[in-house]
Amino acid sequence: MKIVLIRHGSTEGNTLKRYIGVTDEPLCELGIRQAQAAGEDESVTQVWVSSLVRTGQTAALLFPKAQIIEEKAFDEMNFGAFEGKNYSELENDPRYRQWVEDGCTSAPPEGESRADFSDRVCRAFEKIAAEQMEKGAYQTVMVVHGGTVMAVLERCAEPKKDYFTYALKNCRGYICDCQTDPNGKPKLTVLSKWN
């Protein structure tokens, strides 16, 4: 089965390089143009998205005939006290500096650690992938967040690579082959970039 993992189009916060995790921002004009430029694919019948509006908007533009299925576990990481701010606003905050020095793995104040985030995302991904493979689906499409894509590929893709290796620009993605490993878990091989 093929799995297509796509990051949503740009929001205003993305254009300002802000940490927009659980903040529910819609697409900005640039994000709408990005999705329109990628083109519509009317052959896709189902798309999984997060509960945040930017993923649903992107999916509707890219796959106008698809049933959109919301999965809250695919929501972006909660950046806690860093939500809505960018590097220049945070660079003198010792809590932020410590978080960056930790490789952004610990939990920001009032936020979510990368391990907890990845566990949440990957449990849902593994369940959906297993169900889709059991049904004999040819392809499964997910329009989610950059962090969601990075979490899935860091955990499930082979050969193993670092989380940040899979960073994506808005409205870009990966096309992967999905097989089952000996433990029954999905094993992904990145075939190509999407868009």
Backbone as CSV, one residue per row, in Angstrom:
resi,resn,N_x,N_y,N_z,CA_x,CA_y,CA_z,C_x,C_y,C_z
1,MET,0.849,-1.187,0.000,0.000,0.000,0.000,0.891,1.245,0.000
2,LYS,0.410,2.261,-0.688,1.108,3.552,-0.651,0.479,4.421,0.448
3,ILE,1.344,5.155,1.145,0.899,6.149,2.118,1.422,7.492,1.647
4,VAL,0.533,8.475,1.551,0.929,9.826,1.163,0.743,10.722,2.383
5,LEU,1.839,11.312,2.840,1.843,12.197,4.011,2.116,13.610,3.533
6,ILE,1.157,14.515,3.752,1.249,15.879,3.224,1.119,16.871,4.375
7,ARG,1.978,17.871,4.389,1.854,18.967,5.353,0.873,19.993,4.788
8,HIS,0.048,20.552,5.651,-0.942,21.564,5.256,-0.290,22.800,4.642
9,GLY,-1.101,23.602,3.968,-0.640,24.876,3.423,-0.341,25.887,4.523
10,SER,0.267,26.986,4.137,0.728,27.995,5.104,-0.417,28.705,5.813
11,THR,-0.149,29.028,7.072,-1.005,29.920,7.858,-0.225,31.215,8.072
12,GLU,-0.883,32.226,8.585,-0.178,33.487,8.860,0.980,33.254,9.827
13,GLY,0.739,32.453,10.862,1.795,32.163,11.832,2.982,31.462,11.208
14,ASN,2.720,30.561,10.259,3.826,29.893,9.561,4.685,30.908,8.814
15,THR,4.039,31.876,8.164,4.799,32.858,7.381,5.662,33.731,8.276
16,LEU,5.258,33.858,9.551,6.016,34.668,10.516,6.954,33.804,11.357
17,LYS,7.084,32.510,10.983,7.972,31.557,11.655,7.621,31.385,13.137
18,ARG,6.323,31.440,13.432,5.867,31.240,14.808,5.642,29.756,15.067
19,TYR,5.701,29.377,16.335,5.357,28.013,16.730,3.835,27.930,16.765
20,ILE,3.277,27.348,15.721,1.824,27.202,15.617,1.531,25.711,15.732
21,GLY,1.379,25.265,16.949,1.096,23.858,17.194,-0.399,23.634,17.294
22,VAL,-0.926,23.754,18.507,-2.357,23.527,18.735,-3.191,24.777,18.470
23,THR,-2.540,25.898,18.157,-3.269,27.102,17.781,-4.026,26.805,16.489
24,ASP,-5.327,27.083,16.468,-6.159,26.658,15.336,-6.273,27.760,14.298
25,GLU,-5.203,27.988,13.560,-5.187,29.020,12.520,-5.663,28.449,11.191
26,PRO,-6.440,29.230,10.444,-6.818,28.811,9.091,-5.674,29.075,8.113
27,LEU,-5.824,28.561,6.912,-4.872,28.894,5.859,-4.920,30.390,5.580
28,CYS,-3.764,30.961,5.273,-3.733,32.339,4.787,-3.819,32.293,3.260
29,GLU,-3.807,33.456,2.620,-3.899,33.493,1.147,-2.775,32.691,0.501
30,LEU,-1.570,32.771,1.060,-0.453,32.002,0.522,-0.748,30.505,0.612
31,GLY,-1.279,30.054,1.729,-1.603,28.638,1.907,-2.638,28.152,0.903
32,ILE,-3.628,28.987,0.642,-4.653,28.638,-0.353,-4.016,28.533,-1.737
33,ARG,-3.145,29.495,-2.075,-2.465,29.470,-3.376,-1.552,28.242,-3.499
34,GLN,-0.883,27.873,-2.405,-0.014,26.682,-2.438,-0.825,25.428,-2.786
35,ALA,-1.970,25.284,-2.133,-2.805,24.110,-2.385,-3.366,24.139,-3.808
36,GLN,-3.781,25.310,-4.265,-4.302,25.422,-5.630,-3.212,25.108,-6.656
37,ALA,-1.986,25.559,-6.382,-0.872,25.305,-7.302,-0.513,23.823,-7.355
38,ALA,-0.714,23.111,-6.245,-0.424,21.670,-6.222,-1.397,20.904,-7.118
39,GLY,-2.582,21.460,-7.305,-3.572,20.847,-8.192,-4.515,19.905,-7.475
40,GLU,-5.700,19.758,-8.041,-6.723,18.879,-7.474,-6.506,17.450,-7.947
41,ASP,-6.804,16.507,-7.068,-6.784,15.092,-7.424,-8.152,14.530,-7.045
42,GLU,-9.002,14.335,-8.044,-10.366,13.874,-7.778,-10.454,12.361,-7.639
43,SER,-9.325,11.655,-7.805,-9.350,10.191,-7.693,-9.276,9.720,-6.237
44,VAL,-8.849,10.593,-5.336,-8.719,10.212,-3.921,-10.098,10.236,-3.275
45,THR,-10.463,9.146,-2.602,-11.808,9.028,-2.029,-11.862,9.287,-0.532
46,GLN,-10.735,9.153,0.169,-10.688,9.403,1.615,-9.381,10.094,1.965
47,VAL,-9.463,11.047,2.894,-8.266,11.732,3.382,-8.396,11.876,4.894
48,TRP,-7.342,11.491,5.603,-7.303,11.701,7.048,-6.645,13.044,7.330
49,VAL,-7.223,13.789,8.280,-6.704,15.093,8.677,-6.687,15.157,10.208
50,SER,-6.074,16.204,10.749,-6.130,16.433,12.190,-7.433,17.167,12.513
51,SER,-7.614,17.531,13.771,-8.821,18.289,14.135,-8.641,19.790,13.909
52,LEU,-7.473,20.212,13.450,-7.193,21.637,13.272,-7.562,22.071,11.853
53,VAL,-8.195,23.219,11.748,-8.859,23.651,10.517,-7.909,23.701,9.316
54,ARG,-6.664,24.025,9.524,-5.740,24.180,8.386,-5.539,22.880,7.595
55,THR,-5.630,21.748,8.271,-5.464,20.479,7.540,-6.711,20.154,6.724
56,GLY,-7.879,20.376,7.305,-9.122,20.122,6.576,-9.276,21.034,5.376
57,GLN,-8.889,22.303,5.539,-8.963,23.239,4.410,-8.039,22.801,3.276
58,THR,-6.830,22.396,3.624,-5.877,21.962,2.607,-6.396,20.714,1.894
59,ALA,-6.885,19.750,2.680,-7.397,18.504,2.085,-8.554,18.782,1.131
60,ALA,-9.452,19.686,1.509,-10.607,19.996,0.662,-10.179,20.626,-0.665
61,LEU,-9.121,21.418,-0.635,-8.623,22.031,-1.869,-7.896,21.012,-2.748
62,LEU,-7.129,20.131,-2.126,-6.350,19.155,-2.890,-7.193,17.991,-3.405
63,PHE,-8.154,17.556,-2.577,-8.922,16.346,-2.872,-10.417,16.646,-2.738
64,PRO,-10.979,17.419,-3.676,-12.337,17.947,-3.508,-13.440,16.894,-3.463
65,LYS,-13.194,15.693,-3.921,-14.245,14.662,-3.905,-14.062,13.657,-2.768
66,ALA,-13.036,13.857,-1.952,-12.715,12.883,-0.908,-13.551,13.104,0.352
67,GLN,-13.841,11.995,1.017,-14.410,12.043,2.364,-13.267,12.440,3.300
68,ILE,-13.493,13.458,4.126,-12.459,13.920,5.053,-12.736,13.305,6.420
69,ILE,-11.743,12.576,6.939,-11.872,11.865,8.210,-10.942,12.530,9.221
70,GLU,-11.519,13.028,10.293,-10.752,13.758,11.305,-10.189,12.800,12.349
71,GLU,-8.904,12.978,12.655,-8.239,12.197,13.705,-7.493,13.165,14.622
72,LYS,-8.055,13.392,15.802,-7.481,14.376,16.732,-6.051,14.038,17.129
73,ALA,-5.721,12.748,17.181,-4.356,12.349,17.565,-3.308,12.861,16.578
74,PHE,-3.727,13.279,15.379,-2.800,13.821,14.388,-2.534,15.318,14.589
75,ASP,-3.164,15.940,15.589,-2.905,17.362,15.849,-1.407,17.600,16.060
76,GLU,-0.966,18.793,15.703,0.445,19.166,15.864,0.836,19.171,17.342
77,MET,2.124,19.177,17.601,2.657,19.229,18.967,2.155,20.479,19.693
78,ASN,1.902,20.331,20.971,1.518,21.467,21.818,2.806,22.122,22.309
79,PHE,3.064,23.341,21.839,4.276,24.061,22.210,4.114,24.864,23.497
80,GLY,2.986,24.736,24.169,2.788,25.344,25.478,3.050,26.839,25.486
81,ALA,3.941,27.276,26.375,4.246,28.704,26.541,4.903,29.309,25.304
82,PHE,5.386,28.469,24.384,6.034,28.983,23.173,5.054,29.169,22.008
83,GLU,3.818,28.709,22.186,2.798,28.832,21.126,2.650,30.288,20.692
84,GLY,2.596,30.479,19.380,2.322,31.799,18.822,3.517,32.733,18.809
85,LYS,4.668,32.255,19.260,5.867,33.107,19.297,6.897,32.556,18.320
86,ASN,7.849,33.418,17.938,8.935,32.961,17.073,10.273,33.108,17.792
87,TYR,11.327,32.705,17.097,12.655,32.680,17.711,13.046,34.038,18.290
88,SER,12.825,35.100,17.527,13.271,36.419,18.002,12.524,36.844,19.268
89,GLU,11.306,36.364,19.446,10.542,36.701,20.657,10.926,35.813,21.835
90,LEU,11.565,34.697,21.559,11.875,33.723,22.608,13.359,33.603,22.932
91,GLU,14.235,34.159,22.092,15.666,33.874,22.218,16.258,34.235,23.575
92,ASN,15.667,35.159,24.306,16.199,35.533,25.622,15.489,34.831,26.778
93,ASP,14.576,33.942,26.459,13.863,33.175,27.483,14.717,31.947,27.829
94,PRO,15.217,31.834,29.065,16.084,30.701,29.405,15.392,29.343,29.241
95,ARG,14.086,29.318,29.421,13.345,28.052,29.233,13.394,27.627,27.768
96,TYR,13.279,28.588,26.878,13.348,28.298,25.442,14.757,27.858,25.051
97,ARG,15.748,28.577,25.553,17.134,28.228,25.233,17.452,26.806,25.693
98,GLN,16.964,26.427,26.862,17.192,25.070,27.364,16.499,24.036,26.469
99,TRP,15.285,24.351,26.044,14.521,23.453,25.172,15.265,23.223,23.860
100,VAL,15.788,24.305,23.274,16.535,24.197,22.019,17.820,23.395,22.245
101,GLU,18.508,23.665,23.355,19.739,22.923,23.665,19.456,21.434,23.859
102,ASP,18.261,21.100,24.314,17.851,19.698,24.477,17.432,19.064,23.154
103,GLY,17.599,19.779,22.056,17.192,19.257,20.754,15.682,19.283,20.559
104,CYS,14.996,20.148,21.323,13.529,20.290,21.259,12.832,18.975,21.612
105,THR,13.439,18.192,22.498,12.854,16.909,22.879,12.056,16.980,24.177
106,SER,12.472,17.855,25.100,11.752,17.972,26.371,10.444,18.731,26.147
107,ALA,9.598,18.737,27.157,8.319,19.458,27.033,8.530,20.939,27.286
108,PRO,8.064,21.814,26.391,8.063,23.239,26.715,7.166,23.463,27.935
109,PRO,7.334,24.566,28.662,6.429,24.830,29.781,4.974,24.743,29.323
110,GLU,4.176,23.952,30.026,2.749,23.744,29.722,2.531,23.058,28.372
111,GLY,3.588,22.477,27.800,3.475,21.850,26.486,3.696,20.353,26.552
112,GLU,4.090,19.798,25.419,4.157,18.355,25.208,5.581,17.970,24.800
113,SER,6.127,16.928,25.388,7.454,16.464,24.977,7.357,15.809,23.599
114,ARG,8.475,15.751,22.921,8.463,15.128,21.598,8.112,13.645,21.689
115,ALA,8.591,12.960,22.736,8.273,11.538,22.881,6.777,11.334,23.072
116,ASP,6.137,12.154,23.916,4.688,12.024,24.134,3.918,12.333,22.850
117,PHE,4.347,13.385,22.153,3.727,13.748,20.883,3.847,12.608,19.872
118,SER,5.057,12.077,19.711,5.280,11.001,18.745,4.493,9.749,19.109
119,ASP,4.414,9.425,20.400,3.621,8.269,20.834,2.159,8.443,20.431
120,ARG,1.623,9.627,20.684,0.209,9.920,20.361,-0.048,9.766,18.867
121,VAL,0.795,10.414,18.073,0.644,10.391,16.616,0.795,8.972,16.067
122,CYS,1.822,8.288,16.501,2.149,6.986,15.900,1.160,5.897,16.289
123,ARG,0.578,5.973,17.482,-0.478,5.005,17.832,-1.630,5.105,16.836
124,ALA,-2.054,6.332,16.553,-3.162,6.534,15.609,-2.751,6.130,14.199
125,PHE,-1.541,6.500,13.794,-1.073,6.157,12.454,-1.027,4.639,12.269
126,GLU,-0.460,3.940,13.235,-0.343,2.480,13.125,-1.713,1.819,13.016
127,LYS,-2.674,2.310,13.773,-4.039,1.749,13.744,-4.670,1.948,12.362
128,ILE,-4.592,3.183,11.846,-5.191,3.485,10.542,-4.485,2.700,9.438
129,ALA,-3.151,2.666,9.468,-2.407,1.943,8.437,-2.766,0.457,8.451
130,ALA,-2.860,-0.127,9.641,-3.205,-1.552,9.739,-4.603,-1.816,9.192
131,GLU,-5.552,-0.947,9.543,-6.925,-1.117,9.040,-6.978,-0.988,7.524
132,GLN,-6.252,-0.032,6.987,-6.250,0.186,5.539,-5.590,-0.982,4.798
133,MET,-4.501,-1.503,5.360,-3.850,-2.663,4.722,-4.758,-3.885,4.780
134,GLU,-5.449,-4.052,5.897,-6.370,-5.189,6.050,-7.499,-5.113,5.027
135,LYS,-7.949,-3.897,4.714,-9.011,-3.703,3.714,-8.495,-3.878,2.285
136,GLY,-7.184,-3.920,2.134,-6.608,-4.027,0.796,-6.554,-2.703,0.058
137,ALA,-6.522,-1.597,0.801,-6.466,-0.276,0.165,-5.188,-0.146,-0.655
138,TYR,-5.321,0.515,-1.794,-4.165,0.767,-2.654,-3.336,1.930,-2.114
139,GLN,-4.046,2.943,-1.561,-3.385,4.178,-1.140,-4.135,4.784,0.038
140,THR,-3.383,5.367,0.963,-3.963,6.091,2.085,-3.322,7.474,2.130
141,VAL,-4.158,8.519,2.152,-3.669,9.900,2.107,-3.960,10.582,3.441
142,MET,-2.955,11.280,3.963,-3.098,12.014,5.216,-2.574,13.429,5.010
143,VAL,-3.421,14.423,5.274,-3.006,15.824,5.227,-2.943,16.285,6.674
144,VAL,-1.729,16.458,7.150,-1.524,16.683,8.585,-0.546,17.836,8.802
145,HIS,0.300,17.723,9.801,1.227,18.792,10.189,2.663,18.341,9.960
146,GLY,3.564,19.311,9.866,4.971,18.973,9.694,5.479,18.049,10.791
147,GLY,5.146,18.369,12.036,5.581,17.532,13.152,4.990,16.141,13.096
148,THR,3.746,16.041,12.659,3.083,14.743,12.545,3.811,13.867,11.528
149,VAL,4.140,14.448,10.379,4.875,13.712,9.346,6.244,13.285,9.884
150,MET,6.944,14.207,10.556,8.278,13.883,11.069,8.207,12.769,12.106
151,ALA,7.197,12.803,12.970,7.052,11.770,14.001,6.823,10.398,13.376
152,VAL,5.922,10.329,12.392,5.612,9.054,11.739,6.850,8.500,11.030
153,LEU,7.543,9.335,10.274,8.677,8.837,9.503,9.861,8.495,10.393
154,GLU,10.095,9.254,11.448,11.198,8.906,12.354,10.964,7.527,12.975
155,ARG,9.722,7.237,13.337,9.404,5.966,14.000,9.246,4.795,13.022
156,CYS,8.658,5.060,11.856,8.231,3.952,10.986,9.040,3.768,9.716
157,ALA,9.812,4.777,9.312,10.535,4.665,8.032,11.858,3.938,8.215
158,GLU,12.237,3.203,7.182,13.542,2.546,7.144,14.245,2.952,5.858
159,PRO,15.554,3.216,5.903,16.400,3.154,7.091,16.063,4.262,8.077
160,LYS,16.394,4.051,9.346,16.079,5.008,10.405,16.848,6.307,10.189
161,LYS,16.128,7.422,10.344,16.740,8.745,10.234,16.194,9.635,11.335
162,ASP,16.882,10.746,11.563,16.501,11.694,12.604,15.184,12.400,12.272
163,TYR,14.444,12.753,13.299,13.169,13.470,13.219,13.241,14.646,12.242
164,PHE,14.238,15.510,12.398,14.300,16.738,11.604,14.711,16.490,10.148
165,THR,15.192,15.287,9.838,15.505,14.932,8.450,14.270,15.061,7.573
166,TYR,13.096,14.828,8.169,11.850,14.786,7.404,11.079,16.109,7.428
167,ALA,11.737,17.195,7.820,11.075,18.501,7.833,10.611,18.857,6.416
168,LEU,9.436,19.474,6.341,8.813,19.805,5.057,8.400,21.265,4.997
169,LYS,8.429,21.827,3.811,7.786,23.122,3.596,6.277,22.891,3.543
170,ASN,5.523,23.964,3.672,4.069,23.847,3.617,3.607,23.338,2.263
171,CYS,2.569,22.495,2.309,1.947,21.908,1.123,2.934,21.054,0.326
172,ARG,3.799,20.378,1.041,4.723,19.401,0.461,4.536,18.094,1.230
173,GLY,5.060,17.013,0.683,4.867,15.745,1.367,5.776,14.653,0.869
174,TYR,5.467,13.446,1.326,6.211,12.249,0.954,5.239,11.166,0.505
175,ILE,5.652,10.420,-0.509,4.928,9.221,-0.935,5.749,8.032,-0.447
176,CYS,5.111,7.144,0.299,5.816,6.024,0.925,5.174,4.701,0.552
177,ASP,5.995,3.672,0.506,5.496,2.307,0.426,5.315,1.828,1.863
178,CYS,4.197,1.168,2.146,3.903,0.687,3.490,3.768,-0.828,3.468
179,GLN,4.601,-1.475,4.249,4.547,-2.924,4.444,4.368,-3.179,5.937
180,THR,4.245,-4.442,6.308,4.140,-4.802,7.713,5.435,-5.462,8.156
181,ASP,5.991,-5.020,9.307,7.209,-5.649,9.809,6.857,-6.939,10.556
182,PRO,7.849,-7.712,11.005,7.559,-8.985,11.676,6.706,-8.853,12.945
183,ASN,6.667,-7.661,13.537,5.844,-7.432,14.736,4.444,-6.929,14.399
184,GLY,4.113,-6.875,13.108,2.791,-6.407,12.706,2.655,-4.900,12.630
185,LYS,3.753,-4.171,12.760,3.742,-2.700,12.716,4.026,-2.237,11.291
186,PRO,3.500,-1.048,10.926,3.786,-0.547,9.582,5.259,-0.165,9.425
187,LYS,5.815,-0.534,8.291,7.192,-0.190,7.945,7.121,0.611,6.648
188,LEU,7.633,1.828,6.684,7.548,2.728,5.533,8.893,2.855,4.827
189,THR,8.837,2.945,3.521,9.997,3.299,2.704,9.600,4.519,1.899
190,VAL,10.348,5.615,2.049,10.042,6.825,1.283,10.412,6.571,-0.170
191,LEU,9.424,6.715,-1.051,9.638,6.506,-2.486,10.010,7.802,-3.195
192,SER,9.299,8.871,-2.833,9.547,10.160,-3.509,8.880,11.268,-2.714
193,LYS,9.183,12.478,-3.119,8.518,13.644,-2.551,7.150,13.799,-3.233
194,TRP,6.205,14.359,-2.516,4.914,14.722,-3.095,4.944,16.229,-3.314
195,ASN,4.610,16.674,-4.534,4.612,18.082,-4.926,6.019,18.622,-4.862
